[in-house]
């Protein structure tokens, strides 16, 4: 795995230590609201898939059962998230599933489709990252992008999630850490209109977009790399 130097780490809205500390909790707790996002995202992913800001590769088990997905490559710059992702992938018996430990902007390969869920808000230079994701895709490749908008209320979501996870030993810590991450003044919770404009600037066209997940607090876009 590639180590990130101090200059690279300082560029991020969140230090790597934030994600390293969160990795075990993120891997251990999954809400039905998250599952709904993963299930919808999977409907648009085929062939060789790159997961940008994959965390613990939570979407990988759902892609493993999809015959239309031949490869999965997760990309994350947190060492602990990558360790968790590698463990998840090791349980799937899919030889073509792997993880790259690097910045999204340093990811390599050519892919048929891409996904990025709950990662955009932490990117220091969104246009640079979006442009690199476009470069990773074949022409016509689809990209599922999901990221919070300013109306997101984690307190309300946590209240609902508690109903299903009240007995989970890690739920309270998971909830508290999510609230801590969201409270970061640098978190980029962007409007749908502004997010669409950014994706169009780097060569994507919008196939679908809505805010039906997370009680309206999540922008969900299905994009396609434009044909030249």
Phi, psi and omega in degrees: 000143182277128177277145178265134179281171186298323180297320179295317182297324184289344182284343188275150176294333179236135175291154180303329181299329177299316182283326177298318180290333183273344192303311183295318180295317181297321180289330188274332187242127176225126180268163178295332177294320176295316181301321180298322178292315180299315182298317180292320180301319183298336180296340187248007185248129180216166175064225177274120186248134172246132182251106188268112189081053192287342185060231180269020177060044182297333182279342186302317180300329179284326177286332182298332180270000183264113182294341180279351178259118182264328182221152172223129175234113175273147179229126177205150182260357176272123182299319182288324176297319180296319177299316178295319180296319179296323178294315179303313181296326180296340181272355191264345181057043175237106185297332184268017175256129184208176180226139171253126177268095182190173171293152176304322182293346179255002180296147182239163177117174176230129191230155179275332179206160183222157177215144174213112184243123177056043178235324185311318187298345180260356184286129180288328180228082187305318182295322178296316181293315179299320179297321180291323177298319177299321180292334179284344186263147170292156175301131183088356179292145182264149182226120176263120182237123179228125182206150184296150172248173186299343181276357181301130175237098181293332179297317178292319179296320180296324179298318178289318181296327180300329181299327182262341186238019185303329182265000181288126185296339182256001188297314183299316179295321177299313180297313181298321182290322177297319178296323178296316180296319182291335182282351178301121182296344179270355180300129186263081177272105193255149177289158178299316182300315182292323179293318177300316180300318180296315182295325179291327180298330184259009172106017175259152168244149184270122176268320179211151170202142177199173178229049185271346180265160176055042178053039178088358185270005182235126170281126178237116182236140169248117186244162175224135175291126187295147172283136182282000000 
